[in-house]
Amino acid sequence: MPEKRLRILVAKPGLDGHDRGAKIIARALRDAGFEVIYTGLHQTPEMIAEAAAQEDVDAIGLSILSGAHMTLFPAVIDLLKQKGIDDVAVFGGGIIPPEDIPELKTLGVKEIFTPGASTEDIINWVRANLRARDA
């Protein structure tokens, strides 16, 4: 039986209206062989968690430039736990100050990619660290 392809939801939480980076990451992940669902702009944590549940994803990549990462990332993780799908890995990127990264990781974010991270870095990290969830 062939190995299940990793399904990754890419989302833009909050009021941030800049999605070029998220689209680049979504396309790079798709080109690397992952199944990618892109939710679009202005997603609430509730919308992201619901999409993750409906799409049966293995991971969520959150992209944020607005500065609300300390509120929105933990909210998504909490909602996943409430839905009983806390085995969905959450990683993120965008404009996130280095001093916030350790706390985000303590709260459950698996990795943070800041400006300058290449798509190759992200793809390699996904391949090395994420596995498909048991269906």
Secondary structure, 3 states (H helix, E strand, C coil): CCCCCCEEEEECECCCCCCHHHHHHHHHHHHCCCEEEECCCCECHHHHHHHHHHHCCCEEEEEECCCCHHHHHHHHHHHHHHCCCCCCEEEEEECCCHHHHHHHHHCCEEEEECCCCCHHHHHHHHHHHCCCCCC
